[in-house]
Amino acid sequence: MNTEHQEVAQSEPSRWPTCAMLFWGTFGTKSPAERRYVMRSFFAAAVVMLWMVLAFSDHFPPKPAVMKITLLATGVLITYIAWELYRYLSQLDELARRMQLEAIAWTYLTGFVAAAWLGVLAPFSHFLMHWPYKPSLLTAIPFLYFLLEPVRAIWLYVLSRRY
């Protein structure tokens, strides 16, 4: 029987850079798959943002058509980024893939809980209770993706501290 006192090992700092995790939601290993994901996602987002700046300037008439094109472009952007994320995840090792998928699961749960609490608190909020329903507000839903992506990056950072 071993009676020696065993010290609990201090957790070492993560081998993954914090900046890459919080800014891009990647591990910062600079692998070809990671560079491809970051560059293509950044380029696609830049094109859509440039379109939005041009489209919503005062010199760009018919607004309903521009809004439909903008929404379509946003849907295509989100689909393309999701495809690139899938390609990036397929190139990761088992631990990194597990951490990414767990961060995605926690992001889903966080978004679901936030939406549920917004619905629960709406009747108690003077601002939300008197907020008239406008179907045009539904066009803002695709842009909520851009609010959830930093949540995924934060969850990835939190989960990476375990390893």
C-alpha positions in Angstrom: 0.0 0.0 0.0 1.4 3.4 -1.0 1.3 5.7 2.0 3.2 8.6 0.4 1.5 11.9 0.1 0.6 12.5 -3.5 0.2 16.1 -4.5 -2.5 17.1 -6.8 -0.9 18.4 -10.0 -1.5 22.1 -10.6 -3.3 22.7 -13.8 -1.0 23.9 -16.5 -1.9 26.8 -18.6 -3.7 25.8 -21.8 -1.5 25.1 -24.8 -4.0 27.0 -27.0 -3.8 30.8 -27.4 -6.6 32.7 -25.7 -6.8 35.3 -28.4 -7.5 32.8 -31.2 -10.2 31.1 -29.1 -12.0 34.3 -28.2 -11.7 36.1 -31.5 -12.0 33.3 -34.1 -13.4 30.4 -32.1 -10.4 28.2 -33.1 -7.5 26.7 -31.4 -4.8 28.9 -32.9 -2.7 26.1 -34.2 -2.4 27.7 -37.7 -3.2 24.4 -39.4 -4.2 24.6 -43.1 -7.8 23.8 -42.2 -7.9 26.5 -39.5 -6.4 29.1 -41.8 -8.9 28.2 -44.6 -11.8 28.5 -42.1 -10.7 31.8 -40.8 -9.8 33.4 -44.1 -12.8 32.2 -46.0 -15.2 33.1 -43.2 -13.7 36.5 -42.8 -13.8 37.2 -46.5 -17.4 36.1 -46.8 -18.4 38.3 -43.8 -16.5 41.2 -45.2 -18.3 40.9 -48.6 -21.7 40.9 -46.9 -20.8 43.8 -44.6 -19.6 45.8 -47.6 -22.9 45.0 -49.3 -24.9 46.2 -46.2 -23.0 49.4 -46.0 -23.6 50.1 -49.7 -27.2 48.9 -49.6 -28.3 51.0 -46.7 -26.7 54.2 -47.9 -29.1 56.9 -49.0 -28.1 56.6 -52.7 -29.4 53.0 -53.1 -33.1 52.9 -54.1 -35.6 50.4 -54.0 -35.4 49.5 -50.3 -37.7 46.4 -50.3 -35.7 44.7 -53.0 -32.4 45.6 -51.3 -33.7 44.2 -48.0 -34.6 40.9 -49.6 -31.2 40.7 -51.3 -29.5 41.5 -47.9 -31.4 38.8 -46.2 -30.6 36.3 -48.9 -27.0 37.3 -48.7 -27.0 36.8 -44.9 -28.5 33.4 -45.2 -25.9 32.4 -47.8 -23.2 33.8 -45.6 -24.3 31.9 -42.5 -24.6 28.7 -44.6 -21.2 29.1 -46.0 -19.6 29.8 -42.6 -21.3 26.7 -41.2 -20.0 24.6 -44.1 -16.5 26.0 -43.5 -16.8 25.2 -39.8 -17.8 21.7 -40.7 -14.8 21.3 -42.9 -12.5 22.7 -40.1 -14.0 20.4 -37.5 -13.5 17.3 -39.8 -9.8 18.0 -39.8 -9.4 18.3 -36.0 -8.2 15.5 -33.7 -10.7 13.8 -31.4 -10.1 16.0 -28.3 -10.3 19.3 -30.2 -13.4 18.1 -32.1 -15.1 17.1 -28.9 -14.3 20.4 -27.3 -15.7 22.3 -30.4 -18.9 20.2 -30.4 -19.4 20.6 -26.7 -18.9 24.4 -27.1 -21.6 24.3 -29.9 -23.9 22.4 -27.6 -23.5 24.8 -24.7 -24.0 27.7 -27.1 -27.3 26.2 -28.3 -28.4 25.8 -24.7 -27.3 29.3 -23.7 -29.2 30.8 -26.6 -32.3 28.7 -25.9 -32.3 29.7 -22.2 -31.8 33.4 -23.1 -34.7 33.3 -25.5 -36.9 31.5 -23.0 -36.1 34.1 -20.3 -36.8 36.9 -22.8 -40.2 35.4 -23.4 -40.9 34.9 -19.7 -39.8 38.4 -18.7 -41.6 40.1 -21.7 -45.0 40.5 -19.8 -43.3 42.0 -16.9 -41.3 44.5 -18.9 -42.9 47.8 -19.7 -40.7 48.1 -22.8 -41.3 44.6 -24.1 -45.0 44.5 -23.1 -45.9 47.5 -25.2 -43.6 46.6 -28.1 -45.8 46.2 -31.1 -45.4 43.1 -33.1 -44.0 43.8 -36.5 -43.4 41.0 -39.0 -40.4 43.0 -40.3 -38.7 42.2 -36.9 -38.5 38.6 -38.1 -35.9 39.7 -40.6 -33.5 40.4 -37.8 -33.4 36.7 -36.7 -30.5 35.7 -39.1 -28.4 38.4 -37.5 -28.7 36.7 -34.1 -26.1 34.2 -35.4 -23.6 37.0 -35.0 -24.5 37.3 -31.3 -24.2 33.5 -30.7 -20.8 33.2 -32.3 -18.9 35.0 -29.5 -20.9 32.9 -27.0 -19.4 29.8 -28.8 -15.9 31.2 -28.6 -16.3 31.9 -24.8 -17.6 28.4 -24.2 -14.7 27.0 -26.2 -12.3 29.0 -24.0 -14.0 27.8 -20.8 -13.9 24.2 -22.0 -10.3 24.4 -23.1 -9.2 25.2 -19.5 -10.0 21.7 -18.5 -7.4 20.2 -20.8 
